[in-house]
Amino acid sequence: MKRRLYTLDVFTTKQYAGNPLAVVTDGDGISQAKMQAIAREMNLSETVFVQRPTNNSALARLRIFTTTQELPLAGHPVIGTWFLLAELGVVPASEGHVQILQQTGAGILPVEFSFHDGRPVRVTMTQKPARFVPAKLNRSALAESLGLKAADLDPALPLEFVSTGISNLMIPIRRRNILPKIHMNQRALAQLISSGGVMAYCFALGGKGKAFARGMLPWGMVEDPATGSAGGSLGAYLVQHERLRPSETLTILQGVEMGRPSEIQVEIISERGKLVPKVSGSAVRVLEGHIEA
C-alpha cells in the first residue's frame, strides 16, 4: 500500500540546513516492525508516523522512530511534523496563535502555532518539567574524550544530566571558538555518559540570550545538527544556574560546524516550582512522494 512520505529540514527556514526529518502522514495500520524497518530505510535520526489519536482530546498521534528504536518524545520530530501538518491544513490556520493537543509516547502535550497570511511561521512544543542529576565525572577524562583540555571547560558551571523527556549531559565550554576544536573519541565518551544520558551537549554562552552548541552522539550519527530536547534542557539548566531568567528567550545556534546551521528558540516557564521548557522552531519541505508500506 502506498503511503504519503515527506522529508523536511527542521529548525531552519532554508533547505539543506537544520536537521532532516522523514514523516509518513498516513501511518495508520502499519505494524511497529514495519515502522521500524521504514525508519532504518530512511536512515535519518528520526522518522515520524502520523496516526489517528486514541485519546479524543488530541488532534493526532505521533509515533517517533530512530533507526533502532521508538522514542516517546523528541524535539525536531515534533516541530517538523506539526509544521508540515499545519502547511497541509490539518491544523486550522488562524492569524496569530493557535494551540492544539498532540498524543505522544510521553503523553498528551500542547503544541502552539504562529501563523501569518494563512501559513505557519513557527511551531512551539512544551516539554516535560526538567529533572537535574549531578554528573559525577572526571573533567579531565571528559575533556579528553572530546579532544579538548580540562581548561577548555567552564569551571563556573557544573556538569549535569538534564532531562525534559530525554536525558542529556550539559557540558559548559569556556568560549565559542573552542567548539570547532571538538574531536570526539566515541568509545571513551560513550563509557563516560552512558549511565546517565544520550548526548553530550557542548555549549558556549554568547551575548544576552544566546548560546552556541554542538550535540555529540557517541553512537550512531556522531553529531546532531539541531536537538530540540537538549535545547530545552539547556534552557532549564541556565535558569537553574541563574544564567537565564524565566520567560527570557534563549536562542541556540547549532550545527554550524557540520554545515547545517540551525536555530532553536527556548523559553522556560516556572510552574509549581518546576522549570518547563517551551521549544520553538521552523521547518521547510525538501521532498514529497510515496513509500510502499
C-alpha positions in Angstrom: 0.0 0.0 0.0 1.3 3.4 -0.9 1.8 5.9 1.9 2.5 9.6 1.6 6.0 10.5 2.6 7.7 13.9 3.1 11.1 15.0 4.2 11.8 18.3 5.9 14.7 20.3 7.3 13.8 21.4 10.8 15.0 24.4 12.9 15.7 26.3 9.8 13.9 28.2 7.0 16.3 27.1 4.3 16.6 23.8 2.6 19.7 21.7 3.2 20.3 23.2 6.6 18.9 22.3 10.0 18.0 18.7 11.0 16.5 16.4 8.4 13.3 14.5 9.2 11.1 12.0 7.4 7.3 12.0 8.0 4.7 9.4 6.9 1.4 11.3 7.1 -0.9 8.3 6.8 0.6 6.0 9.3 -2.5 4.1 10.5 -2.4 0.3 10.0 1.4 0.0 9.8 2.9 -2.6 12.2 5.5 -1.5 14.6 8.0 -3.8 12.9 7.3 -2.2 9.5 7.6 1.3 11.0 11.0 0.4 12.4 12.0 -1.0 9.1 11.0 2.2 7.3 12.9 4.3 9.8 16.0 2.2 9.0 15.4 2.7 5.3 15.1 6.5 5.7 18.4 6.4 7.7 17.8 9.7 9.4 17.9 10.5 13.1 14.1 10.2 13.3 11.1 9.2 11.2 7.6 10.1 12.3 4.3 8.2 11.6 1.2 10.3 12.0 -1.8 8.3 13.2 -5.4 8.8 14.4 -5.2 9.5 18.2 -6.5 7.0 20.7 -7.3 10.0 23.0 -10.1 12.2 21.7 -8.6 15.4 23.1 -5.6 15.1 20.7 -5.6 16.1 17.1 -3.1 13.4 16.0 -0.8 10.8 17.4 2.9 10.9 16.6 5.0 7.7 16.6 8.7 8.6 16.5 11.4 6.1 15.5 15.1 6.3 15.2 16.9 3.7 13.1 16.9 1.4 16.1 14.1 2.2 18.5 10.9 4.1 19.1 11.2 7.3 21.2 8.4 8.6 23.5 9.2 12.2 22.5 11.8 14.3 20.6 12.2 17.9 19.7 12.8 18.2 16.0 10.3 15.4 15.0 7.5 17.2 16.8 8.4 20.7 15.4 8.9 19.4 11.9 5.8 17.1 11.8 3.4 19.8 13.1 4.9 22.4 10.8 4.1 20.1 7.9 0.6 19.3 9.2 -0.1 23.0 9.5 1.0 23.5 5.9 -1.2 20.7 4.8 -4.3 22.2 6.5 -4.6 19.5 9.3 -4.2 22.4 11.8 -6.8 25.1 11.1 -5.0 28.3 10.1 -5.8 31.4 12.0 -3.9 34.7 12.0 -1.8 34.8 15.1 -1.6 31.9 17.6 -3.3 28.5 17.6 -2.9 25.7 20.1 -3.8 22.0 19.8 -3.0 18.9 21.7 -0.9 16.0 20.4 -0.6 12.4 21.6 2.9 11.1 22.1 4.6 8.3 23.9 5.2 10.9 26.7 1.5 11.7 27.0 -0.9 14.4 25.8 1.1 17.6 25.2 0.3 21.0 23.8 1.6 22.4 20.5 1.4 26.1 19.6 1.5 27.6 16.2 2.2 31.1 14.9 0.5 31.9 11.5 1.0 34.7 9.1 -1.1 35.2 5.9 -2.5 31.7 6.5 0.9 29.9 6.6 2.7 28.6 9.7 5.9 30.5 10.6 6.8 28.9 13.9 5.8 25.8 16.0 6.3 25.6 19.7 6.3 22.4 21.8 6.0 22.1 25.6 8.4 19.6 27.1 8.2 17.8 30.4 9.4 19.6 33.6 13.2 19.5 33.8 14.9 17.0 36.1 18.5 17.6 37.1 21.1 15.0 38.1 24.7 16.0 39.0 27.2 14.3 36.7 30.0 12.8 38.9 32.5 12.7 36.0 36.2 13.4 35.8 36.5 16.7 34.0 39.9 15.9 32.5 38.7 12.5 31.2 35.6 14.1 29.8 37.5 16.9 28.1 40.0 14.3 26.6 37.1 12.3 25.2 36.1 15.4 23.3 39.6 16.2 22.1 39.8 19.1 24.5 41.7 20.1 27.6 40.1 20.4 31.1 40.8 24.1 31.0 38.5 24.4 28.0 35.5 23.6 30.2 33.9 26.5 32.0 34.7 26.0 35.7 31.9 28.3 36.8 29.2 25.9 35.7 28.6 22.3 36.6 28.5 19.1 34.6 24.9 18.0 34.8 22.5 15.5 33.3 19.2 17.2 32.5 16.1 15.6 31.2 12.9 17.2 29.8 11.9 13.9 28.2 15.4 12.6 27.2 18.4 12.9 29.4 21.4 14.7 28.0 24.7 15.8 29.6 25.2 19.6 29.7 28.9 20.5 29.1 29.8 24.1 29.5 32.6 25.3 27.2 34.6 28.4 28.2 34.4 30.2 24.8 32.7 29.8 21.4 36.0 29.4 19.5 36.7 26.2 21.3 33.6 24.4 19.9 35.1 23.8 16.4 38.1 22.1 18.1 35.9 19.2 19.4 37.0 15.9 18.1 35.2 13.1 19.8 36.5 9.7 20.9 33.3 7.8 20.6 34.2 4.8 22.8 35.6 7.0 25.6 32.7 9.4 25.6 30.1 6.5 25.5 31.7 5.0 28.6 31.5 8.3 30.4 27.9 9.3 29.7 26.1 6.0 29.1 24.9 5.7 32.7 23.0 9.0 32.6 22.5 10.5 29.2 22.1 10.1 25.4 24.0 13.1 24.2 26.9 15.3 25.2 25.5 18.8 24.7 28.6 21.1 24.5 27.7 24.8 24.7 29.3 28.2 25.0 27.4 31.2 26.0 27.3 34.2 23.7 25.7 37.6 24.2 22.5 38.2 26.0 20.1 35.3 25.5 22.3 33.4 23.0 24.2 30.2 23.1 26.2 28.1 20.6 26.1 24.3 20.8 27.3 21.0 19.4 25.3 17.9 20.1 27.8 15.0 20.2 26.4 11.4 20.0 28.9 8.8 20.9 27.0 6.2 18.9 25.2 6.1 15.6 25.1 9.5 13.9 28.2 11.1 15.8 26.7 14.6 15.8 23.3 16.1 15.6 22.7 19.4 13.7 19.7 20.5 15.9 18.5 18.9 19.1 15.2 20.2 20.5 15.2 18.0 23.6 18.7 19.1 24.5 17.9 22.7 23.7 15.0 22.6 26.2 17.3 21.0 28.8 19.9 23.7 28.2 17.4 26.5 28.8 16.3 24.9 32.0 19.9 24.4 33.1 20.7 28.0 32.5 17.7 29.2 34.5 18.6 26.7 37.3 22.1 28.2 37.5 21.0 31.8 37.1 22.4 32.5 33.7 18.9 33.0 32.1 15.8 34.5 33.6 12.5 32.6 33.4 10.4 33.7 30.4 13.6 35.2 28.7 14.1 33.8 25.2 17.2 31.8 24.6 18.4 31.4 21.0 20.7 28.4 20.4 22.8 28.2 17.2 23.7 24.6 16.5 25.0 22.6 13.5 27.3 25.4 12.2 30.4 23.1 12.3 28.5 20.5 10.3 27.5 22.9 7.5 23.8 22.6 8.6 23.2 25.8 10.7 20.1 25.6 12.9 18.3 27.9 15.2 16.4 26.8 18.3 14.4 29.1 20.5 13.7 28.2 24.1 11.6 29.8 26.8 11.4 28.4 30.3 8.2 28.7 32.3 8.2 28.2 36.1 5.2 26.1 37.1 4.6 24.9 40.7 8.3 25.2 41.4 9.4 23.3 38.3 11.1 24.5 35.1 9.1 23.7 32.0 10.7 24.4 28.6 8.9 25.6 25.5 10.9 25.0 22.4 10.2 26.7 19.1 11.4 26.5 15.5 10.5 26.5 11.8 10.8 23.9 9.1 11.0 23.7 5.3 9.9 20.9 3.0 12.5 19.2 0.8 10.9 16.1 -0.7 7.5 14.5 -1.1 6.4 11.2 -2.6 5.1 7.8 -1.7 6.6 4.8 0.0 5.3 1.2 0.0 4.1 0.1 3.5 
